[in-house]
């Protein structure tokens, strides 16, 4: 089974995304910010990570930079899900390690399609 890690400080967003992904057969883990997400990284294989940018404690940029230095997760695809659509924010996300960018709010089908485009 393919596993997705959702990282977002909004419980309602995580719940909506979880339901959409589980309906498509994905196993879903979640965390409310980058620090909590690091605690989830226990060596298990992740198919994709979906992360917000603006979160407390550790934001999405810092989390992605951490991932790209971690031998186990440096090649795990990251889909950024954010309300900030400025070109400089998208570039900063790519520089931090994002593979794709999706604008909030998005529909469940848009999320599933974006995850599938990452090859998972």
Secondary structure, DSSP 8 states (H G I E B T S, - for coil): --EEEEE-S-HHHHHHHHHHHHHTT-EEEEESSHHHHHHH-SS---SEEEE-S--SSS-HHHHHHHHHHSTTTTTSEEEEEES---HHHHHHHHHHT-SEEEESS--HHHHHHHHHHTT-
